[in-house]
Amino acid sequence: MIDLYNNDTNQLLGSLTEADLRVLTNALEEESQEDQDYFIDAATIDLLADGRATDHLVQMLRAALGGADGVEIRWRRR
């Protein structure tokens, strides 16, 4: 299982599938191979929602963003 968190609050946002994780890691910039955190904003979510990401992932990211301009998220395997 892969859990997704708000990096600033450590709030669990939900669980990801391997396919969801691949979408994130392929689409978002990583600073290193060990990097597991990403900055997302509405434009990033719209980019992922073009058919690459599942509805589940898009909804989870939109919920994480809420009304903010952007948010740092991170993933971790259980």
C-alpha positions as CSV (number, residue, x, y, z in Angstrom):
1,M,0.0,0.0,0.0
2,I,1.1,3.6,-0.7
3,D,-0.1,6.4,1.4
4,L,-0.3,10.1,0.4
5,Y,0.2,12.8,2.9
6,N,0.1,16.6,3.2
7,N,3.8,17.3,3.7
8,D,3.3,20.3,6.0
9,T,0.6,18.8,8.3
10,N,1.4,15.1,8.0
11,Q,-2.3,14.6,7.4
12,L,-3.1,11.3,5.6
13,L,-4.8,12.2,2.3
14,G,-5.5,8.6,1.2
15,S,-4.0,5.6,-0.4
16,L,-2.6,5.2,-3.9
17,T,-2.3,2.3,-6.3
18,E,1.0,1.6,-8.0
19,A,-0.5,3.0,-11.2
20,D,-1.4,6.2,-9.4
21,L,2.1,6.5,-8.1
22,R,3.6,6.0,-11.6
23,V,1.4,8.9,-12.8
24,L,2.7,11.2,-10.1
25,T,6.3,10.2,-10.5
26,N,6.3,10.4,-14.3
27,A,4.5,13.7,-14.4
28,L,6.0,15.6,-11.5
29,E,9.6,16.9,-11.0
30,E,11.8,15.0,-8.6
31,E,14.9,16.5,-7.2
32,S,16.5,13.1,-6.8
33,Q,15.7,9.4,-7.2
34,E,14.9,9.2,-3.4
35,D,12.5,12.2,-3.7
36,Q,9.1,11.4,-2.5
37,D,7.5,14.9,-2.1
38,Y,6.0,17.2,-4.7
39,F,4.4,20.6,-4.9
40,I,1.0,20.6,-6.6
41,D,-1.3,23.4,-7.6
42,A,-4.5,23.6,-9.6
43,A,-2.6,23.7,-12.9
44,T,-0.7,20.5,-11.9
45,I,-4.0,18.7,-11.1
46,D,-5.5,19.8,-14.3
47,L,-2.5,18.5,-16.2
48,L,-2.9,15.1,-14.5
49,A,-6.6,15.1,-15.0
50,D,-6.1,15.0,-18.8
51,G,-6.8,11.3,-18.8
52,R,-3.5,10.1,-17.2
53,A,-4.7,10.1,-13.6
54,T,-7.6,8.1,-12.2
55,D,-10.6,10.0,-10.9
56,H,-9.6,8.8,-7.4
57,L,-6.2,10.4,-7.6
58,V,-7.5,13.6,-9.1
59,Q,-10.2,13.9,-6.3
60,M,-7.6,13.2,-3.6
61,L,-5.3,15.9,-5.0
62,R,-8.1,18.4,-5.3
63,A,-9.1,17.7,-1.7
64,A,-5.5,18.2,-0.6
65,L,-5.3,21.5,-2.4
66,G,-8.6,22.8,-1.0
67,G,-8.6,26.6,-1.3
68,A,-4.9,27.0,-1.2
69,D,-2.7,28.2,-4.1
70,G,-0.5,25.1,-3.7
71,V,0.4,22.3,-1.3
72,E,3.4,20.0,-0.7
73,I,2.5,16.3,-0.8
74,R,4.5,13.2,-0.1
75,W,4.1,9.5,-0.5
76,R,5.3,6.6,1.6
77,R,5.0,2.8,1.2
78,R,3.5,0.9,4.2
